[in-house]
Amino acid sequence: MAKKKSPLTKKAAKKSQPRPVKRNKKSSAITKKIARKPPKKAATKTAPPRASKKAPALPRPTITGEEKLFLLFKDDYHARQIFDFLRVETVRELEAFAAEDIVNRLSRPIVESVERIRRRLAEKNRYLSGDEAYLIGTKRETAPADA
């Protein structure tokens, strides 16, 4: 006697059988085109994203370039002394200088004055604290001239 198949086994049997694929002409043409594309090459190294060369956006100035410096800095005596030394009167003239340039211009007279002091002391065989090497060096330079 043949066993009857349960409804569950009938469904499982149906699922295991491959279904016929229905294709139309358009879908087969698309698959052929996809199959013909050459494979993409793998990138060996990816370049890091470049930083933008644009300058950061600055806020709008709240004063004009023709604004007088003595009005802006009327409470700052030292700043006004620097403006007098640089011979600038407006904001635009001051903006032409870099911060390091201003410091170098202001410190140059001080450096020259200290050099004059060192030279004059060395003439009298005297020196500033820790400056013995300068005295010895100047004596060597002046010794052949005296002979």
DSSP file (Angstrom, degrees, kcal/mol; ACC not computed):
  #  RESIDUE AA STRUCTURE BP1 BP2  ACC     N-H-->O    O-->H-N    N-H-->O    O-->H-N    TCO  KAPPA ALPHA  PHI   PSI    X-CA   Y-CA   Z-CA
    1    1 A M              0   0    0      0, 0.0     2,-0.3     0, 0.0     0, 0.0   0.000 360.0 360.0 360.0 135.5    0.0    0.0    0.0
    2    2 A A        -     0   0    0      1,-0.1     2,-0.2     0, 0.0     0, 0.0  -0.600 360.0-122.9 -84.3 137.5    1.3    3.4   -0.9
    3    3 A K        -     0   0    0     -2,-0.3     2,-0.3     1,-0.1    -1,-0.1  -0.541  23.0-122.3 -78.9 143.9    1.6    6.0    1.7
    4    4 A K        -     0   0    0     -2,-0.2     2,-0.4     1,-0.0    -1,-0.1  -0.658  24.9-123.4 -84.0 140.2   -0.2    9.2    1.2
    5    5 A K        -     0   0    0     -2,-0.3    -1,-0.0     1,-0.1     5,-0.0  -0.648  23.9-122.5 -84.7 137.8    1.9   12.3    1.2
    6    6 A S     >  -     0   0    0     -2,-0.4     4,-1.5     1,-0.1     3,-0.2  -0.350  24.8-110.2 -74.1 161.2    1.0   14.9    3.7
    7    7 A P  H  > S+     0   0    0      0, 0.0     4,-1.6     0, 0.0     5,-0.1   0.817 116.8  57.6 -63.8 -27.9    0.2   18.4    2.5
    8    8 A L  H  > S+     0   0    0      1,-0.2     4,-2.0     2,-0.2     5,-0.2   0.908 105.5  48.0 -69.4 -41.0    3.5   19.7    4.0
    9    9 A T  H  > S+     0   0    0      1,-0.2     4,-2.0     2,-0.2    -1,-0.2   0.814 107.4  57.1 -71.1 -27.7    5.7   17.3    2.1
   10   10 A K  H  X S+     0   0    0     -4,-1.5     4,-1.9     2,-0.2    -1,-0.2   0.906 108.2  47.1 -65.5 -41.0    3.8   18.2   -1.2
   11   11 A K  H  X S+     0   0    0     -4,-1.6     4,-2.1     2,-0.2    -2,-0.2   0.903 111.6  50.7 -67.9 -39.9    4.7   21.9   -0.6
   12   12 A A  H  X S+     0   0    0     -4,-2.0     4,-1.5     1,-0.2    -1,-0.2   0.881 109.7  50.6 -64.9 -37.9    8.3   21.0    0.1
   13   13 A A  H  X S+     0   0    0     -4,-2.0     4,-0.8     1,-0.2    -1,-0.2   0.887 109.5  50.6 -67.2 -39.0    8.6   18.9   -3.0
   14   14 A K  H >< S+     0   0    0     -4,-1.9     3,-0.6     1,-0.2    -2,-0.2   0.895 109.0  51.9 -65.5 -39.5    7.1   21.8   -5.1
   15   15 A K  H 3< S+     0   0    0     -4,-2.1    -1,-0.2     1,-0.2    -2,-0.2   0.834 103.9  56.8 -68.4 -31.7    9.6   24.2   -3.7
   16   16 A S  H 3< S+     0   0    0     -4,-1.5    -1,-0.2    -5,-0.2    -2,-0.2   0.715  88.1  89.7 -75.8 -19.0   12.7   22.1   -4.4
   17   17 A Q  S << S-     0   0    0     -4,-0.8     2,-0.1    -3,-0.6    -4,-0.0  -0.620  85.7-116.4 -79.3 134.2   11.8   21.9   -8.1
   18   18 A P        -     0   0    0      0, 0.0    -2,-0.1     0, 0.0    -1,-0.1  -0.441  26.2-130.3 -70.6 141.6   13.4   24.7  -10.2
   19   19 A R        -     0   0    0     -2,-0.1     2,-0.2    -4,-0.1    -4,-0.0  -0.656  24.3-106.4 -89.4 146.4   11.0   27.0  -11.8
   20   20 A P        -     0   0    0      0, 0.0     2,-0.5     0, 0.0    -1,-0.1  -0.525  34.9-126.5 -71.1 138.5   11.3   27.8  -15.5
   21   21 A V        -     0   0    0     -2,-0.2     2,-0.6    -3,-0.0     0, 0.0  -0.735  15.4-149.0 -90.9 128.3   12.6   31.3  -16.0
   22   22 A K        -     0   0    0     -2,-0.5     2,-0.4     0, 0.0    -1,-0.0  -0.850  21.2-179.5 -96.6 126.3   10.6   33.5  -18.2
   23   23 A R        -     0   0    0     -2,-0.6     2,-0.2     4,-0.0    -2,-0.0  -0.963  15.2-156.2-126.6 141.6   12.7   36.0  -20.1
   24   24 A N     >  -     0   0    0     -2,-0.4     4,-1.4     1,-0.1     5,-0.2  -0.653  36.8-103.2-105.4 174.2   11.7   38.7  -22.6
   25   25 A K  H  > S+     0   0    0     -2,-0.2     4,-1.6     1,-0.2     5,-0.1   0.842 116.2  55.4 -67.6 -34.9   14.0   40.1  -25.2
   26   26 A K  H  > S+     0   0    0      1,-0.2     4,-2.0     2,-0.2    -1,-0.2   0.924 106.4  49.0 -66.6 -45.3   14.7   43.4  -23.3
   27   27 A S  H  > S+     0   0    0      1,-0.2     4,-2.1     2,-0.2    -1,-0.2   0.868 110.3  50.9 -66.4 -35.3   15.9   41.7  -20.1
   28   28 A S  H  X S+     0   0    0     -4,-1.4     4,-1.7     1,-0.2    -1,-0.2   0.862 109.1  51.6 -70.8 -32.9   18.3   39.4  -21.9
   29   29 A A  H  X S+     0   0    0     -4,-1.6     4,-1.9     2,-0.2    -2,-0.2   0.890 109.6  50.2 -68.0 -38.4   19.8   42.4  -23.8
   30   30 A I  H  X S+     0   0    0     -4,-2.0     4,-2.3     1,-0.2    -2,-0.2   0.915 109.6  49.9 -65.7 -43.6   20.3   44.2  -20.5
   31   31 A T  H  X S+     0   0    0     -4,-2.1     4,-2.1     1,-0.2    -1,-0.2   0.856 108.9  52.8 -65.9 -33.7   22.0   41.3  -18.9
   32   32 A K  H  X S+     0   0    0     -4,-1.7     4,-1.5     2,-0.2    -1,-0.2   0.910 109.3  49.0 -66.3 -41.3   24.3   41.0  -21.9
   33   33 A K  H  X S+     0   0    0     -4,-1.9     4,-0.8     1,-0.2    -2,-0.2   0.906 111.7  49.0 -64.7 -41.1   25.3   44.6  -21.6
   34   34 A I  H >< S+     0   0    0     -4,-2.3     3,-0.7     1,-0.2    -1,-0.2   0.900 110.3  51.2 -64.4 -40.2   26.0   44.3  -17.9
   35   35 A A  H 3< S+     0   0    0     -4,-2.1    -1,-0.2     1,-0.2    -2,-0.2   0.787 105.1  57.3 -69.2 -26.7   28.1   41.2  -18.6
   36   36 A R  H 3< S+     0   0    0     -4,-1.5    -1,-0.2    -3,-0.2    -2,-0.2   0.678  79.4 106.6 -79.4 -18.3   30.2   43.0  -21.2
   37   37 A K  S << S-     0   0    0     -4,-0.8     3,-0.1    -3,-0.7    -3,-0.0  -0.397  76.5-118.7 -65.3 133.7   31.4   45.8  -18.9
   38   38 A P        -     0   0    0      0, 0.0    -1,-0.1     0, 0.0    -2,-0.1  -0.422  35.8 -98.8 -70.6 149.0   35.0   45.4  -18.0
   39   39 A P        -     0   0    0      0, 0.0     2,-0.2     0, 0.0     0, 0.0  -0.371  40.8-106.3 -68.9 147.2   35.7   45.0  -14.3
   40   40 A K        -     0   0    0      1,-0.1     2,-0.3    -3,-0.1     3,-0.0  -0.477  33.2-116.6 -73.8 142.1   36.7   48.1  -12.4
   41   41 A K        -     0   0    0     -2,-0.2     2,-0.3     1,-0.1    -1,-0.1  -0.575  28.5-115.2 -78.8 140.9   40.4   48.2  -11.4
   42   42 A A        -     0   0    0     -2,-0.3     2,-0.3     1,-0.1    -1,-0.1  -0.594  30.9-116.7 -75.6 132.9   41.0   48.3   -7.7
   43   43 A A        -     0   0    0     -2,-0.3     3,-0.2     1,-0.2    -1,-0.1  -0.545  18.6-157.3 -72.1 128.9   42.6   51.6   -6.6
   44   44 A T  S    S+     0   0    0     -2,-0.3     2,-0.4     1,-0.3    -1,-0.2   0.936  78.1   6.3 -73.9 -46.5   46.1   51.0   -5.2
   45   45 A K        -     0   0    0      2,-0.0     2,-0.5     0, 0.0    -1,-0.3  -1.000  68.7-143.2-137.2 137.9   46.2   54.1   -3.1
   46   46 A T        -     0   0    0     -2,-0.4     0, 0.0    -3,-0.2     0, 0.0  -0.868  24.9-124.4 -99.5 133.0   43.5   56.7   -2.5
   47   47 A A        -     0   0    0     -2,-0.5     3,-0.1     1,-0.1    -2,-0.0  -0.496  27.8-111.6 -73.9 140.3   44.6   60.3   -2.4
   48   48 A P        -     0   0    0      0, 0.0    -1,-0.1     0, 0.0     2,-0.1  -0.415  44.8 -90.4 -68.7 150.1   43.7   62.1    0.8
   49   49 A P        -     0   0    0      0, 0.0     2,-0.2     0, 0.0    -3,-0.0  -0.372  46.4-116.4 -63.9 137.0   41.1   64.9    0.2
   50   50 A R        -     0   0    0      1,-0.1     2,-0.2    -3,-0.1     3,-0.0  -0.469  23.8-116.0 -75.8 142.6   42.8   68.2   -0.6
   51   51 A A        -     0   0    0     -2,-0.2     2,-0.1     1,-0.1    -1,-0.1  -0.543  39.3-102.0 -74.1 142.7   42.4   71.0    1.8
   52   52 A S        -     0   0    0     -2,-0.2    -1,-0.1     1,-0.1     0, 0.0  -0.426  20.8-146.4 -68.6 140.0   40.5   73.9    0.2
   53   53 A K        +     0   0    0     -2,-0.1     2,-0.2     2,-0.1    -1,-0.1   0.435  63.1 114.7 -87.3   0.3   42.8   76.7   -0.8
   54   54 A K  S    S-     0   0    0      1,-0.1     3,-0.1     3,-0.0    -2,-0.0  -0.475  71.8-117.8 -72.3 140.2   40.2   79.4   -0.1
   55   55 A A        -     0   0    0     -2,-0.2    -1,-0.1     1,-0.1     3,-0.1  -0.477  40.7 -93.2 -72.5 148.2   41.0   81.7    2.7
   56   56 A P        -     0   0    0      0, 0.0     2,-0.3     0, 0.0    -1,-0.1  -0.340  48.1 -98.8 -63.6 145.1   38.7   81.5    5.7
   57   57 A A        -     0   0    0     -3,-0.1    -3,-0.0     1,-0.0     0, 0.0  -0.483  40.5-150.3 -68.4 124.1   35.9   84.0    5.5
   58   58 A L        -     0   0    0     -2,-0.3    -1,-0.0     1,-0.1     2,-0.0  -0.678  19.2-108.0 -94.3 149.3   36.7   87.0    7.6
   59   59 A P        -     0   0    0      0, 0.0    -1,-0.1     0, 0.0     3,-0.1  -0.333  45.6 -88.6 -70.5 160.2   34.0   89.1    9.2
   60   60 A R        -     0   0    0      1,-0.1     2,-0.1     2,-0.0     0, 0.0  -0.435  47.4-106.4 -68.1 139.9   33.3   92.6    7.8
   61   61 A P        -     0   0    0      0, 0.0    -1,-0.1     0, 0.0     3,-0.0  -0.373  18.2-151.1 -66.2 146.5   35.4   95.3    9.3
   62   62 A T  S    S+     0   0    0      2,-0.1     2,-0.3    -3,-0.1    -2,-0.0   0.535  79.1  45.1 -96.3  -7.5   33.6   97.6   11.7
   63   63 A I  S    S-     0   0    0      4,-0.0     2,-0.1    28,-0.0     0, 0.0  -0.915  86.0-111.0-130.3 160.6   35.8  100.6   11.0
   64   64 A T    >   -     0   0    0     -2,-0.3     3,-1.1     1,-0.1    27,-0.2  -0.387  26.8-114.8 -84.2 166.3   37.1  102.1    7.7
   65   65 A G  T 3  S+     0   0    0      1,-0.2    27,-2.5    26,-0.1    28,-0.3   0.701 114.6  61.0 -71.6 -19.5   40.7  102.1    6.6
   66   66 A E  T 3  S+     0   0    0     25,-0.2    -1,-0.2    24,-0.2     2,-0.1   0.382  74.4 127.1 -89.5   4.0   40.8  105.9    6.9
   67   67 A E    <   -     0   0    0     -3,-1.1    24,-1.6     1,-0.1     2,-0.3  -0.401  66.8-114.8 -63.0 134.8   40.0  105.8   10.6
   68   68 A K  B  >  -A   90   0A   0     22,-0.2     4,-1.3     1,-0.1     3,-0.5  -0.546  14.4-145.0 -75.0 133.3   42.6  107.8   12.7
   69   69 A L  H  > S+     0   0    0     20,-2.7     4,-2.5    -2,-0.3    -1,-0.1   0.846  96.1  61.1 -68.4 -35.2   44.7  105.7   15.0
   70   70 A F  H  4 S+     0   0    0     19,-0.4    -1,-0.2     1,-0.2     6,-0.1   0.794 105.2  49.7 -67.0 -24.3   44.9  108.4   17.7
   71   71 A L  H >4 S+     0   0    0     -3,-0.5     3,-0.7     2,-0.2    -1,-0.2   0.870 112.9  45.5 -77.4 -37.2   41.1  108.3   18.0
   72   72 A L  H 3< S+     0   0    0     -4,-1.3     3,-0.2     1,-0.2    -2,-0.2   0.860 124.3  33.1 -71.4 -34.9   41.0  104.5   18.3
   73   73 A F  T >< S+     0   0    0     -4,-2.5     3,-1.1     1,-0.2     7,-0.3  -0.191  73.1 130.9-116.0  39.3   43.8  104.3   20.8
   74   74 A K  T <  S+     0   0    0     -3,-0.7    -1,-0.2     1,-0.3    -2,-0.1   0.758  78.7  47.0 -67.2 -21.9   43.3  107.5   22.8
   75   75 A D  T 3  S+     0   0    0     -3,-0.2     2,-0.8     1,-0.1    -1,-0.3   0.538  98.3  77.3 -92.6  -7.7   43.6  105.6   26.1
   76   76 A D    <>  +     0   0    0     -3,-1.1     4,-1.8     1,-0.2     5,-0.1  -0.822  52.8 177.8-110.5  94.9   46.7  103.6   25.1
   77   77 A Y  H  > S+     0   0    0     -2,-0.8     4,-1.8     1,-0.2    -1,-0.2   0.897  80.6  52.2 -62.7 -43.4   49.8  105.8   25.4
   78   78 A H  H  > S+     0   0    0      1,-0.2     4,-1.8     2,-0.2    -1,-0.2   0.885 107.7  51.3 -64.7 -39.3   52.3  103.1   24.4
   79   79 A A  H  > S+     0   0    0      1,-0.2     4,-2.1     2,-0.2    -1,-0.2   0.908 108.9  51.4 -63.8 -40.4   50.4  102.2   21.3
   80   80 A R  H  X S+     0   0    0     -4,-1.8     4,-2.1    -7,-0.3    -1,-0.2   0.847 106.5  55.0 -65.9 -32.2   50.4  105.8   20.2
   81   81 A Q  H  X S+     0   0    0     -4,-1.8     4,-2.3     2,-0.2    -1,-0.2   0.891 107.4  49.8 -65.4 -38.9   54.1  106.0   20.8
   82   82 A I  H  X S+     0   0    0     -4,-1.8     4,-2.5     2,-0.2    -2,-0.2   0.906 108.9  51.8 -65.0 -41.5   54.5  103.0   18.4
   83   83 A F  H  X>S+     0   0    0     -4,-2.1     5,-2.0     1,-0.2     4,-1.0   0.898 110.4  48.9 -63.5 -39.6   52.4  104.8   15.8
   84   84 A D  H  <5S+     0   0    0     -4,-2.1     3,-0.3     2,-0.2    -1,-0.2   0.915 111.0  50.1 -64.3 -42.7   54.6  107.9   16.1
   85   85 A F  H  <5S+     0   0    0     -4,-2.3    -2,-0.2     1,-0.2    -1,-0.2   0.903 115.3  42.5 -61.9 -42.1   57.7  105.8   15.7
   86   86 A L  H  <5S-     0   0    0     -4,-2.5    -1,-0.2    -5,-0.1    -2,-0.2   0.622 107.2-130.2 -78.7 -13.3   56.3  104.0   12.6
   87   87 A R  T  <5 +     0   0    0     -4,-1.0     2,-0.4    -3,-0.3    -3,-0.2   0.930  57.7 140.9  60.5  49.3   55.0  107.4   11.3
   88   88 A V      < +     0   0    0     -5,-2.0    -1,-0.2     1,-0.1    -2,-0.1  -0.929  28.0 173.3-119.4 146.7   51.5  106.0   10.6
   89   89 A E        +     0   0    0     -2,-0.4   -20,-2.7     1,-0.1   -19,-0.4   0.616  60.8  52.6-122.5 -25.2   48.3  107.9   11.2
   90   90 A T  B  > S-A   68   0A   0    -22,-0.2     4,-1.8   -21,-0.1   -22,-0.2  -0.736  79.5-115.8-117.2 164.1   45.5  105.7    9.7
   91   91 A V  H  > S+     0   0    0    -24,-1.6     4,-2.3   -26,-0.3   -25,-0.2   0.892 115.1  55.8 -61.9 -40.7   44.4  102.1   10.1
   92   92 A R  H  > S+     0   0    0    -27,-2.5     4,-0.6     1,-0.2    -1,-0.2   0.896 106.8  49.2 -62.2 -41.1   45.2  101.3    6.4
   93   93 A E  H >4 S+     0   0    0    -28,-0.3     3,-0.7     1,-0.2    -1,-0.2   0.886 112.0  49.3 -64.9 -38.1   48.8  102.6    6.9
   94   94 A L  H >< S+     0   0    0     -4,-1.8     3,-1.8     1,-0.2    -2,-0.2   0.862 102.2  61.7 -69.2 -35.9   49.2  100.4   10.0
   95   95 A E  H 3< S+     0   0    0     -4,-2.3    -1,-0.2     1,-0.3    -2,-0.2   0.671  88.4  72.6 -65.9 -16.0   47.8   97.3    8.2
   96   96 A A  T << S+     0   0    0     -3,-0.7     2,-0.3    -4,-0.6    -1,-0.3   0.698  88.6  76.9 -70.5 -18.0   50.7   97.5    5.7
   97   97 A F  S <  S-     0   0    0     -3,-1.8     2,-0.2    -4,-0.2     3,-0.0  -0.698  76.5-135.4 -95.7 144.4   53.1   96.3    8.5
   98   98 A A     >  -     0   0    0     -2,-0.3     4,-2.0     1,-0.1     5,-0.2  -0.637  26.0-115.8 -88.2 156.8   53.4   92.7    9.8
   99   99 A A  H  > S+     0   0    0     -2,-0.2     4,-2.0     1,-0.2     5,-0.1   0.906 116.6  48.6 -61.1 -43.0   53.5   92.1   13.5
  100  100 A E  H  > S+     0   0    0      1,-0.2     4,-2.5     2,-0.2    -1,-0.2   0.870 108.5  54.8 -65.3 -36.4   57.1   90.7   13.4
  101  101 A D  H  > S+     0   0    0      2,-0.2     4,-2.5     1,-0.2    -1,-0.2   0.900 107.3  49.7 -64.0 -40.8   58.2   93.7   11.3
  102  102 A I  H  X S+     0   0    0     -4,-2.0     4,-2.4     2,-0.2    -2,-0.2   0.931 111.5  48.6 -63.2 -45.5   56.9   96.1   13.9
  103  103 A V  H  X S+     0   0    0     -4,-2.0     4,-2.3     1,-0.2    -2,-0.2   0.914 112.3  48.9 -62.0 -42.9   58.7   94.3   16.7
  104  104 A N  H  X S+     0   0    0     -4,-2.5     4,-1.6     1,-0.2    -1,-0.2   0.913 112.1  48.2 -63.9 -42.5   61.9   94.2   14.6
  105  105 A R  H  < S+     0   0    0     -4,-2.5    -1,-0.2     1,-0.2    -2,-0.2   0.893 114.5  45.9 -65.4 -38.9   61.7   97.9   13.8
  106  106 A L  H  < S+     0   0    0     -4,-2.4     4,-0.5     1,-0.2    -2,-0.2   0.857 115.9  44.8 -72.8 -34.2   61.0   98.8   17.5
  107  107 A S  H  X S+     0   0    0     -4,-2.3     4,-2.4    -5,-0.2     5,-0.2   0.684  92.6  81.0 -86.0 -17.3   63.8   96.6   18.9
  108  108 A R  H  X S+     0   0    0     -4,-1.6     4,-2.4     1,-0.2     5,-0.2   0.918  92.2  48.6 -58.1 -47.6   66.5   97.6   16.4
  109  109 A P  H  > S+     0   0    0      0, 0.0     4,-2.0     0, 0.0    -1,-0.2   0.866 111.8  50.9 -61.5 -33.6   67.5  100.8   18.2
  110  110 A I  H  > S+     0   0    0     -4,-0.5     4,-2.3     2,-0.2    -2,-0.2   0.931 110.3  48.3 -67.8 -45.1   67.6   99.0   21.5
  111  111 A V  H  X S+     0   0    0     -4,-2.4     4,-2.1     1,-0.2    -1,-0.2   0.911 112.4  49.4 -61.5 -43.4   69.9   96.3   20.1
  112  112 A E  H  X S+     0   0    0     -4,-2.4     4,-2.0    -5,-0.2    -1,-0.2   0.885 110.1  51.2 -64.3 -38.5   72.2   98.9   18.6
  113  113 A S  H  X S+     0   0    0     -4,-2.0     4,-2.1    -5,-0.2    -2,-0.2   0.910 109.4  49.3 -65.3 -42.3   72.3  100.8   21.9
  114  114 A V  H  X S+     0   0    0     -4,-2.3     4,-2.6     1,-0.2    -1,-0.2   0.893 109.2  52.9 -64.9 -38.8   73.3   97.7   23.8
  115  115 A E  H  X S+     0   0    0     -4,-2.1     4,-2.3     2,-0.2    -1,-0.2   0.899 108.7  49.9 -62.5 -40.2   76.0   97.0   21.2
  116  116 A R  H  X S+     0   0    0     -4,-2.0     4,-2.5     2,-0.2    -2,-0.2   0.895 110.7  50.2 -63.9 -39.9   77.4  100.5   21.7
  117  117 A I  H  X S+     0   0    0     -4,-2.1     4,-2.5     2,-0.2     5,-0.2   0.933 111.1  48.3 -63.5 -45.8   77.4  100.0   25.5
  118  118 A R  H  X S+     0   0    0     -4,-2.6     4,-2.3     1,-0.2    -2,-0.2   0.909 113.0  48.3 -61.1 -42.8   79.3   96.7   25.2
  119  119 A R  H  X S+     0   0    0     -4,-2.3     4,-1.7     2,-0.2    -1,-0.2   0.922 112.0  48.0 -64.5 -45.0   81.9   98.2   22.8
  120  120 A R  H  X S+     0   0    0     -4,-2.5     4,-0.9     1,-0.2    -2,-0.2   0.899 113.1  48.0 -65.6 -40.3   82.5  101.2   25.1
  121  121 A L  H ><>S+     0   0    0     -4,-2.5     5,-2.8     1,-0.2     3,-0.6   0.897 108.8  54.6 -64.8 -39.2   82.9   99.0   28.2
  122  122 A A  H ><5S+     0   0    0     -4,-2.3     3,-1.5     1,-0.2    -1,-0.2   0.839 101.0  59.5 -64.8 -32.0   85.2   96.7   26.3
  123  123 A E  H 3<5S+     0   0    0     -4,-1.7    -1,-0.2     1,-0.3    -2,-0.2   0.834 109.3  43.8 -61.9 -31.6   87.4   99.8   25.4
  124  124 A K  T <<5S-     0   0    0     -4,-0.9    -1,-0.3    -3,-0.6    -2,-0.2   0.156 122.0-107.8 -98.7  16.5   87.8  100.3   29.2
  125  125 A N  T < 5S+     0   0    0     -3,-1.5     2,-0.3     1,-0.2    -3,-0.2   0.842  82.7 120.4  58.3  38.3   88.4   96.6   29.9
  126  126 A R      < -     0   0    0     -5,-2.8     2,-0.3    -8,-0.1    -1,-0.2  -0.824  39.9-172.2-123.1 164.5   85.0   96.2   31.5
  127  127 A Y        -     0   0    0     -2,-0.3     5,-0.1    -3,-0.1     3,-0.1  -0.983  25.9-102.7-154.9 161.1   82.1   94.0   30.6
  128  128 A L    >   -     0   0    0     -2,-0.3     3,-2.2     3,-0.2     2,-0.1  -0.346  66.1 -64.1 -78.6 167.5   78.4   93.2   31.3
  129  129 A S  T 3  S+     0   0    0      1,-0.3    -1,-0.2     2,-0.1     0, 0.0  -0.336 124.1   1.4 -58.9 124.0   77.5   90.2   33.4
  130  130 A G  T 3  S+     0   0    0     -2,-0.1    -1,-0.3    -3,-0.1     3,-0.3   0.643 101.6 112.3  74.9  15.5   78.5   87.0   31.6
  131  131 A D    <>  +     0   0    0     -3,-2.2     4,-1.4     1,-0.2     3,-0.3  -0.026  28.0 117.8-111.6  29.2   80.0   89.0   28.7
  132  132 A E  H  > S+     0   0    0      1,-0.2     4,-2.5     2,-0.2     5,-0.2   0.868  71.9  59.8 -63.8 -36.6   83.7   88.1   29.2
  133  133 A A  H  > S+     0   0    0     -3,-0.3     4,-2.4     1,-0.2    -1,-0.2   0.865 102.6  52.5 -61.1 -36.6   83.9   86.4   25.8
  134  134 A Y  H  > S+     0   0    0     -3,-0.3     4,-2.4     2,-0.2    -1,-0.2   0.922 109.2  49.5 -64.8 -43.2   82.9   89.7   24.1
  135  135 A L  H  X S+     0   0    0     -4,-1.4     4,-2.0     2,-0.2    -2,-0.2   0.927 113.0  46.3 -60.8 -46.3   85.7   91.5   25.9
  136  136 A I  H  X S+     0   0    0     -4,-2.5     4,-1.9     1,-0.2    -1,-0.2   0.903 112.5  51.2 -64.2 -41.2   88.3   88.9   24.9
  137  137 A G  H  X S+     0   0    0     -4,-2.4     4,-1.6    -5,-0.2    -1,-0.2   0.892 111.0  46.7 -64.3 -40.7   87.1   88.9   21.3
  138  138 A T  H  X S+     0   0    0     -4,-2.4     4,-2.2     1,-0.2    -1,-0.2   0.859 109.8  54.0 -71.6 -33.3   87.3   92.7   21.0
  139  139 A K  H  X S+     0   0    0     -4,-2.0     4,-1.8     2,-0.2    -2,-0.2   0.881 108.1  50.2 -67.1 -36.9   90.7   92.8   22.6
  140  140 A R  H  < S+     0   0    0     -4,-1.9    -1,-0.2     2,-0.2    -2,-0.2   0.887 111.8  48.3 -66.1 -38.5   92.0   90.2   20.0
  141  141 A E  H  < S+     0   0    0     -4,-1.6     4,-0.4     1,-0.2    -2,-0.2   0.889 118.1  39.5 -69.8 -38.7   90.5   92.3   17.1
  142  142 A T  H  X S+     0   0    0     -4,-2.2     4,-1.4     1,-0.2    -2,-0.2   0.690  99.1  77.1 -85.7 -19.1   92.1   95.6   18.4
  143  143 A A  H  X S+     0   0    0     -4,-1.8     4,-1.3     1,-0.2     3,-0.5   0.920  94.8  46.3 -61.7 -48.1   95.5   94.1   19.5
  144  144 A P  H  4 S+     0   0    0      0, 0.0    -1,-0.2     0, 0.0    -2,-0.1   0.829 110.0  56.1 -64.5 -28.3   97.0   93.8   16.0
  145  145 A A  H  4 S+     0   0    0     -4,-0.4    -2,-0.2     1,-0.2    -3,-0.1   0.845 106.4  50.1 -71.4 -31.7   95.8   97.4   15.2
  146  146 A D  H  <        0   0    0     -4,-1.4    -1,-0.2    -3,-0.5    -3,-0.1   0.788 360.0 360.0 -75.3 -28.5   97.7   98.8   18.3
  147  147 A A     <        0   0    0     -4,-1.3    -1,-0.2     0, 0.0    -2,-0.1   0.458 360.0 360.0 -73.8 360.0  101.0   97.1   17.4
